[in-house]
Structure formats: structure tokens, C-alpha cells
Amino acid sequence: MENAQLKYTPLLSNHKQLSARLGPFGGWMMPIQYKGIIAEHNWTRQSASLFDICHMGEFLIRGTARDMEKDLCFTSNLALMPVGGCRYGFILNESGGIIDDLVAYRMGEDEWMFVVNAATKDNDLAYLRQKLPPDISIEDISDKTAKLDIQGPLSSEIMKALAGDGINALGYYKHGRFELIGCNAVISRTGYTGELGFEIYADSRFAQQLWQAILADERVRPAGLGARDTLRLEMCYPLYGQDIDESTTPLEAGFEVFLDLKKDFIGKPALLKQRCDGLQKRLIVFTMGTRQSPRHGDKIYIEEKEAGYVTSGSFAPSLGIGVGMGYVENGYDWIGARVLIKNERFELPARITDKPFYRKGTLRK
């Protein structure tokens, strides 16, 4: 996609003022880094970082809880979610393939918000409009919603100074409404880095004010999508389009815990059949013995047999080694197995390990 066709967030001028390195991502021109990926990664683990995530999509879903019982589009039961709760789950196709992964928010008795990936937003919207029952309405509020994420062990103290003491009562995967520098915001205790953190949703007209107010605290620094990628990979969180997509199912990716099999949803019959027949591939995670990084598309060899492929890989700054995720044929996914990562640059040994790579985060503290 040509740069002229890319979309821009309301914070483009702020990123340029900070000399951010910009690049395309999911149809948007986004900040990749400011002072360097490793520096931003480490600062997030030690203090707090602010991320521009305005490119992601937000939909408002309206209907009664009884209407929501007829919903077949989300793998969790929206009717049973508590008001103020957040829930991770999937939109699937008839084959059980992942159309998108998202976080659902129950905003009120009859209102939910879906937060979806930027690159899949338009496809998600068309699919939901086609598949949701007629009693359930959907409104795309992406263009008028700003989304900023503050992540890091000091994020609670920083947000308390801006939004008041109530922020400390927000439990993990809960959200509430707060007044933040004079604007109304929805703030959730969620994130994608493994650290204590908050995601802020506000009118896009306030995006620059919020960005500047949060960065006014010297404990906060801006971070780009490069650091966000290494942080999420250290936690083994999947990236849509790399680790999961319509060719993979939640069972193959190891996310059965996010399927409510007590309710009906599109793709459920295919998943039940897949579970009965046995999986053909499984998502594994592995550590390299060196600082060298595997890359998306590298081949995974086990016992001299090509057994799979890498979906994500990077140097892990918190661990000091290369790490990766990928799919291997069923039967080659045992913890501790020695594997060989091959590409045109190297053939290096690695070892399949448990999730996550990084376990010292403040996520639930």
C-alpha cells in the first residue's frame, strides 16, 4: 500500500515532534519507535510507557441480554458478562478459523463494545452486520474514538494522579468511566505487555490533550509498535495476521480456554469435530540458545524433518536471547524438544518451552 493511501491517527504531529520513526502497519502510518525498541521495551518493564493505539477499531453493540443469547458471532457468552467486565475471545468462520481476536466490554445492561484489530476492522464489521440477529444493532465508532495505552509497573500511580483514587479499585479485566483532564473516558485495566496497565478510550478530539497530559509525567515515555511487539511476544500473546488467522483455529493455537462451549457460536461444530478427529498442528513457543532472532516464515526442523514454521520471532530484551512462536505437526510439540530453526541466514538450535517466556511482569499485581 502506498504511503498516500495509509490512514493517520490524530497524534501524527505529536509523533513527528518526538522524531518517531514511522512505518505502515495494518493500513495505517504508525510510530514504530522513538528512542529505540530495546530502550522503550525496558522502560515499559521498569516504569511506564504510552502507546498510540488509535488505529484499532471499536464497535458499539446494542441489544437486550435476551437478544444477546441469540448471538453466534462471539465465542464467549455476552449475555452472561457482568457490566464493567472485559472478555477476550474470537470471531470465527464456519470452519472454526479465526476471523479476528478481540476484547469485548460490557458497557451497560444493553450495550457492549468490541475492540478489534485495525487491519481486520472493515471485514469484521461486514461479517457482524451479516451474522448478528436483526434485534442487535452495531455502530462503528472507530473514527471518533481515541485509544491510548499506558503500560508499566508505575502506570497505576500515574493514572491515579490524572483520574483520581477510583482507578486503584479497577480490577484486572474490568473497566469504568472516569473524568480525565476534563473529558469523559472509559478506562480498562487491560493491556498486551505483561505489565500493570490501562487502556484509555476517549473522544478523538481529546487525543492530543490526553497524550500530552500523560507524557507530562516524567515517569512516562512514548513507545512504538516495535516495543509493543517484543513485549507481547515475551508474554506469548498472539498477533493477528502472524500467529493466528483464518487458516488456524483456537484449538490449534492453544486458546480453548477462551471458547464457551456451553453456548452455540459459528465454527463450534467444526471445532468439536477437530477436537474429536485430532489436531494436525499446534502452536508452540521456543527459545534460541543465542541472541539471534528467528523470523516469520523460518522453517522448524525436528529430528531432521521439516515439522513446521515460525509465525513470530524476535530478540527478547528481558531475557537476552531470541524467542519465537510457530506451528508444528501434531506429535512434535512436546516441552523440552530440541528443534532447529532454518533460514537463508542460519541454522540454529532452539528448544520448545512453556508459556510465557517472561514471568516477572506486574500484570496482576
C-alpha positions as a Python dict, from the first residue, in 0.01 Angstrom:
ca = {
    (1, 'M'): (0, 0, 0),
    (2, 'E'): (136, 343, -97),
    (3, 'N'): (200, 585, 190),
    (4, 'A'): (-56, 824, 41),
    (5, 'Q'): (-325, 561, 93),
    (6, 'L'): (-238, 500, 457),
    (7, 'K'): (-454, 636, 737),
    (8, 'Y'): (-318, 854, 1018),
    (9, 'T'): (-413, 877, 1384),
    (10, 'P'): (-491, 1216, 1548),
    (11, 'L'): (-142, 1202, 1702),
    (12, 'L'): (65, 1214, 1382),
    (13, 'S'): (202, 1563, 1452),
    (14, 'N'): (292, 1460, 1808),
    (15, 'H'): (488, 1163, 1679),
    (16, 'K'): (675, 1383, 1431),
    (17, 'Q'): (760, 1632, 1707),
    (18, 'L'): (910, 1341, 1902),
    (19, 'S'): (1113, 1234, 1593),
    (20, 'A'): (938, 899, 1579),
    (21, 'R'): (1033, 655, 1308),
    (22, 'L'): (703, 598, 1126),
    (23, 'G'): (602, 297, 920),
    (24, 'P'): (295, 123, 774),
    (25, 'F'): (100, -119, 992),
    (26, 'G'): (-244, -261, 919),
    (27, 'G'): (-323, 13, 666),
    (28, 'W'): (-204, 293, 899),
    (29, 'M'): (112, 502, 926),
    (30, 'M'): (215, 430, 1284),
    (31, 'P'): (510, 510, 1514),
    (32, 'I'): (745, 212, 1516),
    (33, 'Q'): (997, 357, 1762),
    (34, 'Y'): (1120, 683, 1915),
    (35, 'K'): (1448, 624, 2104),
    (36, 'G'): (1488, 259, 2008),
    (37, 'I'): (1289, -61, 2055),
    (38, 'I'): (1505, -207, 2330),
    (39, 'A'): (1513, 118, 2529),
    (40, 'E'): (1133, 151, 2502),
    (41, 'H'): (1084, -215, 2590),
    (42, 'N'): (1300, -187, 2903),
    (43, 'W'): (1138, 140, 3011),
    (44, 'T'): (796, -27, 2994),
    (45, 'R'): (917, -308, 3221),
    (46, 'Q'): (1073, -62, 3467),
    (47, 'S'): (846, 246, 3470),
    (48, 'A'): (562, 322, 3223),
    (49, 'S'): (521, 378, 2850),
    (50, 'L'): (248, 540, 2644),
    (51, 'F'): (134, 380, 2318),
    (52, 'D'): (-80, 533, 2041),
    (53, 'I'): (-330, 259, 1958),
    (54, 'C'): (-586, 484, 1786),
    (55, 'H'): (-568, 266, 1475),
    (56, 'M'): (-766, -16, 1635),
    (57, 'G'): (-1141, -48, 1573),
    (58, 'E'): (-1428, -5, 1817),
    (59, 'F'): (-1788, -114, 1763),
    (60, 'L'): (-2087, -49, 1990),
    (61, 'I'): (-2324, -346, 2003),
    (62, 'R'): (-2674, -279, 2138),
    (63, 'G'): (-2944, -526, 2233),
    (64, 'T'): (-3103, -682, 2538),
    (65, 'A'): (-2936, -970, 2721),
    (66, 'R'): (-3211, -1190, 2578),
    (67, 'D'): (-3115, -1075, 2227),
    (68, 'M'): (-2752, -1149, 2302),
    (69, 'E'): (-2835, -1509, 2385),
    (70, 'K'): (-2903, -1545, 2010),
    (71, 'D'): (-2559, -1409, 1920),
    (72, 'L'): (-2348, -1664, 1734),
    (73, 'C'): (-2059, -1435, 1641),
    (74, 'F'): (-1851, -1430, 1960),
    (75, 'T'): (-1702, -1734, 2131),
    (76, 'S'): (-1794, -1610, 2481),
    (77, 'N'): (-2144, -1555, 2617),
    (78, 'L'): (-2204, -1179, 2600),
    (79, 'A'): (-2532, -1210, 2795),
    (80, 'L'): (-2351, -1351, 3099),
    (81, 'M'): (-2079, -1086, 3112),
    (82, 'P'): (-2106, -853, 3413),
    (83, 'V'): (-2146, -481, 3345),
    (84, 'G'): (-1796, -336, 3379),
    (85, 'G'): (-1631, -659, 3268),
    (86, 'C'): (-1397, -728, 2974),
    (87, 'R'): (-1354, -1059, 2796),
    (88, 'Y'): (-1108, -1186, 2533),
    (89, 'G'): (-1246, -1409, 2257),
    (90, 'F'): (-1279, -1476, 1887),
    (91, 'I'): (-1496, -1426, 1579),
    (92, 'L'): (-1477, -1749, 1378),
    (93, 'N'): (-1575, -1867, 1032),
    (94, 'E'): (-1778, -2182, 970),
    (95, 'S'): (-1457, -2390, 965),
    (96, 'G'): (-1350, -2262, 1307),
    (97, 'G'): (-1081, -2039, 1151),
    (98, 'I'): (-1012, -1714, 1335),
    (99, 'I'): (-1157, -1411, 1154),
    (100, 'D'): (-1035, -1189, 1438),
    (101, 'D'): (-948, -1188, 1806),
    (102, 'L'): (-1096, -910, 2018),
    (103, 'V'): (-1180, -784, 2364),
    (104, 'A'): (-1549, -733, 2445),
    (105, 'Y'): (-1655, -476, 2705),
    (106, 'R'): (-1999, -478, 2868),
    (107, 'M'): (-2070, -105, 2888),
    (108, 'G'): (-2424, -127, 3032),
    (109, 'E'): (-2719, -361, 3063),
    (110, 'D'): (-2791, -337, 2689),
    (111, 'E'): (-2460, -220, 2542),
    (112, 'W'): (-2127, -386, 2462),
    (113, 'M'): (-1812, -260, 2291),
    (114, 'F'): (-1591, -476, 2066),
    (115, 'V'): (-1229, -369, 2027),
    (116, 'V'): (-1092, -528, 1709),
    (117, 'N'): (-772, -524, 1506),
    (118, 'A'): (-710, -237, 1265),
    (119, 'A'): (-637, -449, 957),
    (120, 'T'): (-948, -664, 1001),
    (121, 'K'): (-1191, -394, 1114),
    (122, 'D'): (-1383, -348, 788),
    (123, 'N'): (-1411, -722, 730),
    (124, 'D'): (-1525, -774, 1092),
    (125, 'L'): (-1791, -506, 1057),
    (126, 'A'): (-1934, -653, 737),
    (127, 'Y'): (-1935, -1003, 886),
    (128, 'L'): (-2106, -895, 1210),
    (129, 'R'): (-2369, -695, 1022),
    (130, 'Q'): (-2444, -1004, 815),
    (131, 'K'): (-2447, -1253, 1102),
    (132, 'L'): (-2589, -1068, 1405),
    (133, 'P'): (-2963, -1117, 1468),
    (134, 'P'): (-3181, -823, 1348),
    (135, 'D'): (-3263, -720, 1706),
    (136, 'I'): (-2897, -644, 1772),
    (137, 'S'): (-2755, -320, 1630),
    (138, 'I'): (-2391, -241, 1562),
    (139, 'E'): (-2230, 103, 1528),
    (140, 'D'): (-1874, 165, 1412),
    (141, 'I'): (-1728, 434, 1644),
    (142, 'S'): (-1365, 382, 1543),
    (143, 'D'): (-1312, 719, 1372),
    (144, 'K'): (-1438, 920, 1669),
    (145, 'T'): (-1261, 715, 1936),
    (146, 'A'): (-904, 768, 2053),
    (147, 'K'): (-727, 477, 2223),
    (148, 'L'): (-414, 528, 2429),
    (149, 'D'): (-243, 255, 2632),
    (150, 'I'): (-25, 322, 2934),
    (151, 'Q'): (167, 15, 3042),
    (152, 'G'): (424, -43, 3313),
    (153, 'P'): (458, -103, 3687),
    (154, 'L'): (417, 270, 3767),
    (155, 'S'): (111, 317, 3547),
    (156, 'S'): (-131, 292, 3841),
    (157, 'E'): (35, 579, 4029),
    (158, 'I'): (43, 792, 3716),
    (159, 'M'): (-322, 726, 3630),
    (160, 'K'): (-426, 791, 3991),
    (161, 'A'): (-281, 1141, 3963),
    (162, 'L'): (-482, 1204, 3645),
    (163, 'A'): (-809, 1018, 3704),
    (164, 'G'): (-839, 1001, 4083),
    (165, 'D'): (-826, 734, 4351),
    (166, 'G'): (-1101, 528, 4185),
    (167, 'I'): (-850, 396, 3936),
    (168, 'N'): (-698, 177, 4207),
    (169, 'A'): (-1030, -5, 4256),
    (170, 'L'): (-1030, -121, 3894),
    (171, 'G'): (-971, -496, 3891),
    (172, 'Y'): (-789, -691, 3621),
    (173, 'Y'): (-1002, -712, 3304),
    (174, 'K'): (-1252, -459, 3442),
    (175, 'H'): (-1338, -114, 3312),
    (176, 'G'): (-1507, 204, 3434),
    (177, 'R'): (-1589, 560, 3336),
    (178, 'F'): (-1359, 835, 3458),
    (179, 'E'): (-1308, 1207, 3408),
    (180, 'L'): (-962, 1256, 3267),
    (181, 'I'): (-831, 1613, 3220),
    (182, 'G'): (-1186, 1735, 3165),
    (183, 'C'): (-1308, 1469, 2925),
    (184, 'N'): (-1508, 1155, 2985),
    (185, 'A'): (-1310, 839, 2926),
    (186, 'V'): (-1359, 467, 2953),
    (187, 'I'): (-1054, 313, 3118),
    (188, 'S'): (-988, -58, 3141),
    (189, 'R'): (-731, -249, 3344),
    (190, 'T'): (-607, -444, 3042),
    (191, 'G'): (-309, -449, 2812),
    (192, 'Y'): (-80, -655, 2598),
    (193, 'T'): (261, -626, 2759),
    (194, 'G'): (254, -841, 3073),
    (195, 'E'): (275, -531, 3292),
    (196, 'L'): (19, -349, 3503),
    (197, 'G'): (-155, -119, 3261),
    (198, 'F'): (-458, 68, 3141),
    (199, 'E'): (-628, 121, 2806),
    (200, 'I'): (-799, 459, 2764),
    (201, 'Y'): (-1090, 528, 2526),
    (202, 'A'): (-1199, 889, 2473),
    (203, 'D'): (-1339, 1125, 2213),
    (204, 'S'): (-1074, 1153, 1942),
    (205, 'R'): (-1088, 1534, 1971),
    (206, 'F'): (-912, 1496, 2309),
    (207, 'A'): (-639, 1263, 2181),
    (208, 'Q'): (-362, 1522, 2173),
    (209, 'Q'): (-454, 1668, 2513),
    (210, 'L'): (-451, 1323, 2671),
    (211, 'W'): (-124, 1230, 2504),
    (212, 'Q'): (46, 1547, 2627),
    (213, 'A'): (-103, 1528, 2979),
    (214, 'I'): (16, 1171, 3033),
    (215, 'L'): (361, 1237, 2888),
    (216, 'A'): (395, 1541, 3117),
    (217, 'D'): (475, 1290, 3392),
    (218, 'E'): (848, 1230, 3364),
    (219, 'R'): (797, 866, 3459),
    (220, 'V'): (622, 810, 3122),
    (221, 'R'): (790, 787, 2783),
    (222, 'P'): (636, 720, 2441),
    (223, 'A'): (680, 374, 2294),
    (224, 'G'): (612, 248, 1943),
    (225, 'L'): (477, -68, 1789),
    (226, 'G'): (825, -222, 1780),
    (227, 'A'): (844, -238, 2160),
    (228, 'R'): (481, -344, 2178),
    (229, 'D'): (571, -642, 1960),
    (230, 'T'): (867, -756, 2170),
    (231, 'L'): (668, -707, 2493),
    (232, 'R'): (372, -912, 2371),
    (233, 'L'): (598, -1182, 2230),
    (234, 'E'): (774, -1225, 2565),
    (235, 'M'): (426, -1299, 2706),
    (236, 'C'): (344, -1536, 2413),
    (237, 'Y'): (40, -1327, 2323),
    (238, 'P'): (-62, -1387, 1959),
    (239, 'L'): (-53, -1124, 1687),
    (240, 'Y'): (-339, -1148, 1440),
    (241, 'G'): (-213, -1197, 1086),
    (242, 'Q'): (103, -1370, 1205),
    (243, 'D'): (27, -1621, 1481),
    (244, 'I'): (-346, -1660, 1416),
    (245, 'D'): (-568, -1606, 1111),
    (246, 'E'): (-849, -1775, 921),
    (247, 'S'): (-627, -2075, 844),
    (248, 'T'): (-584, -2155, 1214),
    (249, 'T'): (-834, -2241, 1487),
    (250, 'P'): (-832, -2152, 1859),
    (251, 'L'): (-769, -2520, 1937),
    (252, 'E'): (-456, -2527, 1721),
    (253, 'A'): (-339, -2202, 1882),
    (254, 'G'): (-398, -2340, 2234),
    (255, 'F'): (-678, -2099, 2326),
    (256, 'E'): (-961, -2339, 2413),
    (257, 'V'): (-996, -2155, 2746),
    (258, 'F'): (-1150, -1863, 2553),
    (259, 'L'): (-1425, -2078, 2399),
    (260, 'D'): (-1755, -2104, 2585),
    (261, 'L'): (-1862, -2444, 2456),
    (262, 'K'): (-2187, -2422, 2659),
    (263, 'K'): (-2324, -2173, 2402),
    (264, 'D'): (-2362, -2205, 2028),
    (265, 'F'): (-2138, -1999, 1801),
    (266, 'I'): (-2031, -2004, 1437),
    (267, 'G'): (-1747, -2253, 1399),
    (268, 'K'): (-1830, -2455, 1711),
    (269, 'P'): (-1937, -2772, 1521),
    (270, 'A'): (-1612, -2763, 1322),
    (271, 'L'): (-1407, -2721, 1640),
    (272, 'L'): (-1581, -3011, 1812),
    (273, 'K'): (-1511, -3228, 1509),
    (274, 'Q'): (-1150, -3113, 1501),
    (275, 'R'): (-1109, -3197, 1868),
    (276, 'C'): (-1262, -3540, 1809),
    (277, 'D'): (-1054, -3615, 1496),
    (278, 'G'): (-731, -3479, 1645),
    (279, 'L'): (-534, -3164, 1562),
    (280, 'Q'): (-298, -3158, 1265),
    (281, 'K'): (-80, -2878, 1404),
    (282, 'R'): (-20, -2695, 1728),
    (283, 'L'): (126, -2357, 1821),
    (284, 'I'): (448, -2396, 2016),
    (285, 'V'): (691, -2145, 2165),
    (286, 'F'): (1068, -2185, 2170),
    (287, 'T'): (1385, -2019, 2293),
    (288, 'M'): (1705, -1985, 2096),
    (289, 'G'): (2041, -2058, 2251),
    (290, 'T'): (2178, -1724, 2129),
    (291, 'R'): (2072, -1360, 2076),
    (292, 'Q'): (1990, -1431, 1712),
    (293, 'S'): (1625, -1387, 1624),
    (294, 'P'): (1403, -1621, 1426),
    (295, 'R'): (1172, -1458, 1174),
    (296, 'H'): (821, -1512, 1045),
    (297, 'G'): (836, -1787, 780),
    (298, 'D'): (1152, -1959, 905),
    (299, 'K'): (1131, -2338, 899),
    (300, 'I'): (1123, -2556, 1209),
    (301, 'Y'): (1303, -2889, 1189),
    (302, 'I'): (1269, -3165, 1446),
    (303, 'E'): (1470, -3488, 1423),
    (304, 'E'): (1594, -3379, 1075),
    (305, 'K'): (1235, -3350, 950),
    (306, 'E'): (1072, -3024, 844),
    (307, 'A'): (793, -3016, 1103),
    (308, 'G'): (659, -2660, 1095),
    (309, 'Y'): (717, -2288, 1052),
    (310, 'V'): (781, -1980, 1262),
    (311, 'T'): (498, -1726, 1296),
    (312, 'S'): (666, -1469, 1527),
    (313, 'G'): (1023, -1421, 1634),
    (314, 'S'): (1244, -1156, 1792),
    (315, 'F'): (1524, -1086, 2030),
    (316, 'A'): (1368, -1076, 2378),
    (317, 'P'): (1527, -782, 2563),
    (318, 'S'): (1413, -903, 2906),
    (319, 'L'): (1569, -1244, 2853),
    (320, 'G'): (1872, -1160, 2642),
    (321, 'I'): (1804, -1435, 2385),
    (322, 'G'): (1600, -1492, 2071),
    (323, 'V'): (1248, -1633, 2115),
    (324, 'G'): (975, -1740, 1879),
    (325, 'M'): (636, -1894, 1819),
    (326, 'G'): (527, -2127, 1542),
    (327, 'Y'): (320, -2422, 1433),
    (328, 'V'): (448, -2778, 1421),
    (329, 'E'): (281, -3101, 1320),
    (330, 'N'): (91, -3272, 1597),
    (331, 'G'): (319, -3509, 1785),
    (332, 'Y'): (621, -3279, 1761),
    (333, 'D'): (505, -3033, 2027),
    (334, 'W'): (647, -3171, 2348),
    (335, 'I'): (805, -2935, 2601),
    (336, 'G'): (1182, -2963, 2605),
    (337, 'A'): (1212, -3091, 2248),
    (338, 'R'): (1522, -2975, 2063),
    (339, 'V'): (1443, -2810, 1730),
    (340, 'L'): (1643, -2647, 1452),
    (341, 'I'): (1541, -2311, 1308),
    (342, 'K'): (1646, -2275, 945),
    (343, 'N'): (1651, -1983, 705),
    (344, 'E'): (1885, -1842, 444),
    (345, 'R'): (2092, -1673, 719),
    (346, 'F'): (2145, -1953, 970),
    (347, 'E'): (2061, -2295, 1108),
    (348, 'L'): (2046, -2265, 1484),
    (349, 'P'): (1930, -2491, 1768),
    (350, 'A'): (1631, -2397, 1984),
    (351, 'R'): (1418, -2569, 2244),
    (352, 'I'): (1039, -2585, 2285),
    (353, 'T'): (940, -2438, 2620),
    (354, 'D'): (643, -2342, 2838),
    (355, 'K'): (447, -2017, 2806),
    (356, 'P'): (514, -1738, 2880),
    (357, 'F'): (880, -1656, 2826),
    (358, 'Y'): (867, -1367, 3072),
    (359, 'R'): (720, -1428, 3420),
    (360, 'K'): (828, -1126, 3624),
    (361, 'G'): (565, -882, 3498),
    (362, 'T'): (332, -676, 3718),
    (363, 'L'): (20, -763, 3517),
    (364, 'R'): (-192, -889, 3806),
    (365, 'K'): (-21, -709, 4096),
}
